[in-house]
């Protein structure tokens, strides 16, 4: 496949075949996947065939082979001109994302009690596939309230406070949720899993800020060098997986009715305005609210552990999803256009960068965040190495499964290797821990530097792990 370097950080796949738009890859030459081993570039071209796609099929620096869409992929479709929504553009772990919390505590103040803190976190926070959650819901009626209310419902039930919602994407509640579109099978899978980390590459990690690149932005975030943080990477668990399974089947049957053909059945889709498209958006938003409530409950449990151990709670820095399709208005040819924007990421590079609160016009209360000129994203990096906080820069215009075929490290010595680096490991099976091996991720330093070089963001801070719990 032909790919042309337009700059050191921008590569273009020219239109060919049935592509409606070109493919654009923001990366360095070193980060571009090898076509012989990874079909991500082919997937970029496949996405460019979707009805209604505008401008380009994009791939971010963390791009690699995914389900239908490349992980690290971004694509927008024009809803008013036959644009589609694709369940493959979001994936099975709907609204999987990252929540970063910080404590008024230095790294040195935690190290003497780190083992005890990690033991307690492992005891109170469920990890692993199929494991239950902290919050025991009382049947479908209560789950439906959560699917509509998201983190807001969790806060109303005593899990955290209003300040948490002010620091969440969409203030913790995805609009348009329709629990009626969530099947009974999905409900059964998700009913007892709220407040659990889950499995795969999800984790709860105790960290410290090792380096600050942008002091003004870090101060606005409430971050300082040496500060203790907690990062939670969680998703929609069995409920979200089942929603995707159900909707892929529905869309696959519906495509013929709308005259849609796709090069890969994993790109099953339906027009945004169709009954099937609206049903998917309603189910997806419900799953997104499940994630936001899940993260809120996990954060509150972690904060309680820190408070008991060292006398200081955690406060939320930000929470953002990196697997979503959202309806957004963007300028195109001098006029606002309503677009369905798909974002799919593994390391956060494709995540939406929601602008912090800027007053009533945005429906949010203004606060110290309003000093930031840009948008915020949290990028989980290579396990046992670094995580990044970055600001997404304002744009001029308009993905959490392990990549198929990617080898993961299952060596029994991995736990010992992490612990030799001073990282306390709790609750992790050999298979689960392998998802956090450094080899399971692209080098986050290279990913963020490529995104910064392409003009998509600027670095704020780098965090390093002190301890991790996984399933």
C-alpha positions in Angstrom: 0.0 0.0 0.0 1.3 3.4 -1.0 2.0 5.8 1.9 3.4 9.3 1.3 5.4 11.3 3.9 4.1 14.9 3.9 6.1 15.8 7.0 8.1 13.9 9.6 4.8 13.5 11.6 2.1 13.2 8.9 1.7 10.4 6.3 -1.0 10.1 3.7 -2.6 7.0 2.1 -3.9 8.3 -1.3 -7.4 7.5 -2.3 -7.7 4.3 -4.3 -10.3 1.7 -5.0 -13.6 2.6 -3.2 -12.0 5.0 -0.7 -14.1 8.2 -0.4 -11.4 10.1 1.3 -7.6 9.7 1.9 -6.1 8.1 4.9 -4.0 10.3 7.2 -1.6 8.8 9.7 0.0 11.1 12.4 3.1 9.2 13.4 6.8 9.0 12.9 8.3 6.5 10.4 9.3 4.3 13.3 5.7 4.2 14.7 4.0 3.2 11.4 3.0 -0.5 11.6 4.7 -3.1 9.5 2.1 -4.1 6.9 3.5 -7.6 6.9 2.7 -8.2 10.5 -0.1 -5.6 11.3 -3.1 -4.7 9.1 -3.7 -1.3 10.7 -3.0 0.7 7.5 -5.3 -1.6 5.5 -8.0 -0.8 8.1 -7.3 2.9 7.8 -8.1 2.5 4.0 -11.2 0.4 4.8 -12.6 3.0 7.1 -12.2 5.5 4.3 -14.9 3.6 2.4 -17.7 4.3 5.0 -20.7 6.2 3.7 -20.7 9.9 4.6 -17.1 10.0 5.9 -15.7 13.5 5.7 -12.2 14.8 5.2 -10.1 11.7 6.0 -9.8 8.4 7.8 -7.3 9.3 10.5 -4.8 7.3 12.6 -3.0 8.5 15.6 0.6 7.6 16.7 -0.5 4.6 18.8 -2.1 3.0 15.7 -2.3 -0.8 15.4 -4.5 -3.5 14.2 -7.9 -3.6 15.8 -11.5 -4.9 15.3 -12.7 -3.4 12.0 -11.3 0.1 12.8 -7.6 0.4 13.6 -6.9 1.1 17.2 -5.8 4.7 17.3 -8.3 5.5 14.6 -10.6 8.5 14.2 -13.3 9.0 11.6 -16.2 11.4 11.3 -19.3 11.0 9.2 -21.9 13.6 8.1 -25.1 12.5 9.7 -27.3 14.6 7.4 -25.7 13.1 4.2 -26.1 9.4 4.9 -23.2 9.3 7.3 -23.1 6.0 9.3 -22.3 5.0 12.8 -20.2 1.8 13.1 -20.1 -0.4 16.3 -16.6 -1.5 15.1 -15.5 2.2 15.3 -16.0 2.0 19.1 -15.2 -1.7 19.7 -16.3 -4.1 22.4 -15.1 -2.1 25.4 -17.4 0.8 24.9 -16.2 4.0 26.6 -13.1 2.4 28.1 -11.1 5.3 29.5 -8.7 6.6 32.0 -9.4 8.4 35.3 -6.5 10.2 37.0 -6.7 11.2 40.6 -4.1 13.1 42.8 -3.4 13.3 46.5 -1.9 16.1 48.6 1.0 13.7 49.3 4.6 13.4 48.2 6.2 10.2 46.9 8.4 10.0 50.0 5.4 10.2 52.3 3.9 7.2 50.7 6.8 4.8 50.2 7.0 3.8 53.9 3.3 2.5 53.8 3.2 1.6 50.1 3.0 -2.2 50.7 0.1 -1.7 53.2 -1.7 0.6 50.8 -1.4 -1.9 47.9 -2.5 -4.8 50.1 -5.6 -2.8 51.1 -6.4 -1.7 47.5 -6.1 -5.3 46.4 -8.5 -6.4 49.2 -11.3 -3.9 48.5 -11.2 -3.5 44.7 -12.2 -6.6 42.6 -10.1 -7.4 39.6 -10.3 -10.0 36.9 -12.8 -11.3 34.3 -16.2 -12.0 35.7 -15.4 -10.7 39.1 -18.1 -8.8 40.9 -17.9 -5.1 41.8 -18.0 -3.0 44.9 -21.5 -1.7 44.3 -24.3 -4.3 44.6 -27.2 -3.1 42.5 -30.8 -4.2 43.3 -32.0 -5.4 39.9 -32.6 -4.0 36.5 -34.6 -1.0 37.7 -31.6 0.4 39.6 -29.2 -0.5 36.8 -31.4 1.4 34.4 -31.1 4.5 36.6 -27.3 4.1 36.5 -27.3 3.6 32.7 -29.1 7.0 32.4 -27.4 8.9 35.2 -23.8 7.7 35.0 -21.3 9.1 37.5 -24.0 11.6 38.5 -26.2 8.7 39.8 -23.2 7.2 41.6 -22.6 10.5 43.3 -26.3 10.8 44.2 -25.9 7.4 45.9 -23.0 8.5 48.0 -20.0 7.6 45.9 -18.0 10.8 45.8 -19.1 14.5 45.4 -20.1 17.2 43.0 -16.5 18.3 42.4 -15.9 14.9 40.8 -18.5 15.6 38.2 -17.0 19.0 37.3 -13.8 17.1 36.4 -15.4 14.4 34.3 -15.9 14.4 30.5 -19.6 15.5 29.9 -19.8 16.0 33.7 -20.0 12.3 34.1 -23.2 11.7 32.1 -23.4 10.8 28.4 -26.5 12.2 26.9 -29.0 10.1 24.9 -28.7 6.9 26.9 -31.6 4.5 26.2 -31.5 1.5 28.6 -34.3 -0.1 26.5 -31.7 -0.8 23.8 -29.6 -2.8 26.3 -30.5 -6.5 26.1 -31.4 -8.6 29.0 -28.2 -10.6 28.4 -26.1 -7.4 28.6 -27.9 -6.5 31.9 -27.2 -10.0 33.3 -23.5 -9.6 32.5 -23.2 -6.1 34.0 -25.6 -6.1 36.9 -23.1 -7.2 39.6 -19.9 -5.8 38.1 -20.1 -2.1 38.9 -17.0 -1.0 40.9 -14.6 -3.6 39.4 -11.4 -3.1 37.4 -12.1 -6.1 35.1 -9.4 -7.9 33.1 -7.4 -7.4 29.9 -5.2 -4.3 29.9 -7.3 -2.6 32.7 -5.6 -1.6 35.9 -5.5 0.5 39.0 -2.1 2.0 39.4 -0.5 4.1 42.2 1.9 6.6 40.6 4.1 9.6 41.2 4.7 12.6 39.0 8.2 12.3 37.8 8.6 15.2 35.5 6.6 18.4 34.7 6.9 19.8 31.2 4.3 22.6 31.4 4.3 24.1 34.9 1.3 26.4 34.2 -0.9 23.6 32.9 0.3 21.2 35.6 -0.6 23.8 38.2 -4.1 24.2 36.7 -4.5 20.4 36.8 -3.4 20.3 40.4 -0.2 18.3 39.6 3.3 18.9 41.0 6.6 17.0 40.7 6.8 14.2 43.2 3.1 14.1 43.9 1.3 10.8 44.4 -1.5 10.0 41.9 -3.8 7.1 41.2 -4.7 6.1 37.6 -7.7 3.9 36.9 -8.1 2.3 33.5 -11.4 0.6 33.2 -14.2 -0.1 30.8 -17.8 -1.3 30.4 -17.0 -4.8 31.3 -19.5 -7.6 30.3 -22.3 -5.2 29.7 -20.4 -3.2 27.0 -19.0 -6.3 25.4 -22.6 -7.7 25.0 -23.9 -4.4 23.7 -21.3 -4.5 20.9 -22.0 -8.1 20.2 -25.7 -7.5 19.9 -25.4 -4.3 17.8 -22.8 -5.8 15.3 -25.4 -8.5 14.5 -28.2 -5.9 14.1 -26.2 -3.7 11.9 -24.9 -6.5 9.7 -28.5 -7.5 8.9 -29.6 -3.9 8.3 -26.8 -2.9 5.8 -28.5 -4.5 2.8 -31.7 -2.6 3.5 -29.8 0.7 3.2 -27.6 -0.4 0.2 -24.4 -0.4 2.3 -21.5 -2.6 1.5 -18.2 -2.6 3.5 -14.9 -4.2 2.8 -14.8 -5.9 6.3 -17.8 -7.3 8.1 -16.3 -5.9 11.3 -17.2 -2.5 9.9 -20.9 -3.2 10.2 -22.8 0.1 10.3 -26.1 1.9 9.8 -27.0 5.5 8.9 -26.8 7.7 12.0 -30.4 8.8 11.4 -31.8 5.3 10.9 -33.7 3.3 13.7 -30.7 1.0 13.9 -28.2 3.9 14.2 -30.2 5.6 16.8 -30.7 2.3 18.8 -26.9 1.8 18.8 -26.2 5.4 19.9 -28.7 4.9 22.8 -27.2 1.6 23.9 -23.6 2.9 23.5 -24.4 6.0 25.7 -25.9 3.7 28.3 -22.7 1.6 28.3 -20.7 4.8 28.6 -22.7 5.8 31.7 -22.0 2.4 33.1 -18.2 3.1 32.7 -18.5 6.5 34.3 -20.3 5.1 37.3 -17.8 2.2 37.5 -14.9 4.7 37.5 -16.6 6.9 40.1 -17.1 3.9 42.5 -13.5 2.7 42.0 -12.1 6.2 42.6 -14.1 6.6 45.8 -12.9 3.2 47.1 -9.3 4.1 46.3 -9.7 7.5 48.0 -11.0 5.8 51.1 -8.0 3.5 51.3 -5.5 6.5 50.9 -7.4 8.4 53.6 -7.3 5.6 56.0 -3.6 4.9 55.4 -2.0 8.4 55.2 -4.9 10.8 56.2 -5.3 12.3 52.7 -8.0 11.6 50.1 -7.7 11.6 46.4 -9.2 14.4 44.2 -10.1 13.9 40.6 -7.8 15.5 37.9 -9.8 14.3 35.0 -11.7 11.4 33.5 -11.9 10.8 29.7 -13.0 7.9 27.5 -11.0 6.8 24.5 -13.5 4.4 22.8 -16.6 6.4 21.8 -18.8 7.7 18.9 -20.2 11.1 19.7 -22.4 13.6 17.8 -20.5 16.8 17.5 -20.7 20.1 15.6 -17.6 21.1 13.6 -17.0 23.7 10.9 -16.8 22.5 7.4 -16.6 24.8 4.3 -17.4 27.7 6.5 -20.6 26.2 8.0 -21.3 24.1 11.1 -21.9 20.5 10.4 -23.3 17.8 12.7 -20.9 14.9 12.6 -20.7 11.4 14.2 -17.1 11.2 15.3 -15.7 7.7 16.1 -12.6 7.5 18.3 -10.9 4.3 19.1 -7.6 4.1 21.1 -5.4 1.8 23.2 -3.1 4.4 24.6 -5.4 7.4 24.6 -3.9 9.2 21.6 -7.3 9.1 19.7 -9.3 10.2 22.7 -11.6 13.2 22.6 -9.9 16.2 24.3 -12.9 17.9 25.9 -12.2 21.5 26.7 -12.3 22.4 30.4 -15.2 24.4 31.9 -15.6 27.8 30.5 -18.8 29.1 31.9 -22.6 28.7 31.5 -22.4 28.6 27.7 -20.9 25.2 27.9 -23.2 24.0 30.6 -20.4 23.7 33.1 -19.2 25.8 36.1 -16.0 27.7 35.5 -13.1 27.0 37.8 -9.3 26.9 37.8 -9.3 24.7 34.7 -10.6 27.6 32.7 -7.0 29.0 32.7 -5.9 26.2 30.3 -5.7 27.1 26.6 -6.4 23.6 25.3 -8.0 20.3 26.1 -7.0 17.5 28.3 -6.2 13.9 27.7 -4.6 11.2 29.9 -2.4 8.7 28.0 -1.7 5.3 29.6 1.7 4.3 28.4 3.9 1.2 28.5 3.2 -0.9 31.6 5.8 -0.5 34.3 7.2 2.6 32.7 5.5 5.9 32.0 2.0 7.5 31.8 1.5 10.9 30.3 -0.9 13.8 30.8 -1.2 16.0 27.8 -3.2 18.9 26.4 -4.9 18.6 23.1 -4.5 21.7 21.0 -7.5 23.4 19.4 -8.3 21.9 16.0 -8.9 23.8 12.8 -11.6 21.3 11.7 -13.0 18.0 11.9 -10.7 2.6 20.2 -9.8 -1.7 24.1 -9.1 -5.1 23.0 -5.5 -6.3 22.6 -4.6 -6.1 18.9 -5.3 -9.4 17.1 -2.1 -11.4 16.6 0.0 -9.2 18.9 2.3 -11.4 21.0 2.2 -10.6 24.8 4.7 -11.5 27.4 3.6 -14.4 29.6 7.0 -15.2 31.0 6.8 -16.2 34.7 9.6 -13.8 35.5 7.6 -10.7 34.5 6.3 -10.1 38.1 9.8 -10.4 39.5 11.1 -8.0 36.8 8.5 -5.4 37.8 9.1 -5.8 41.5 12.9 -5.4 40.9 12.0 -2.0 39.4 10.4 -1.1 42.7 6.8 -1.6 41.5 4.5 -3.3 44.0 2.3 -5.8 42.1 -1.0 -7.1 43.6 -3.9 -9.3 42.4 -2.5 -10.1 38.9 -2.6 -13.4 37.2 0.3 -14.2 34.9 -2.0 -13.6 31.9 -3.4 -10.4 33.3 0.0 -9.0 34.2 1.2 -9.7 30.7 -1.2 -7.1 29.4 0.8 -4.5 31.3 4.2 -5.7 30.2 6.1 -2.8 28.4 6.1 -4.9 25.2 2.3 -4.7 25.1 2.3 -1.0 24.3 4.1 1.4 22.0 6.6 3.6 23.7 4.5 6.3 25.1 7.4 8.8 24.9 7.4 8.3 21.1 3.6 8.4 20.8 3.3 11.7 22.7 6.3 13.3 20.9 4.8 12.3 17.6 1.4 13.8 18.6 3.1 16.9 19.8 5.2 17.1 16.6 2.1 16.8 14.5 0.6 19.8 16.4 -2.1 17.8 18.1 -1.1 18.3 21.7 1.5 19.5 24.1 3.0 17.6 27.0 2.1 18.5 30.6 3.5 15.8 32.9 5.0 12.3 33.1 4.0 9.8 35.8 5.8 6.6 36.8 4.2 3.6 38.5 4.8 2.7 42.2 2.3 -0.1 42.4 -0.3 -1.8 40.2 -3.3 -4.1 40.8 -4.7 -6.1 37.9 -6.9 -9.1 37.2 
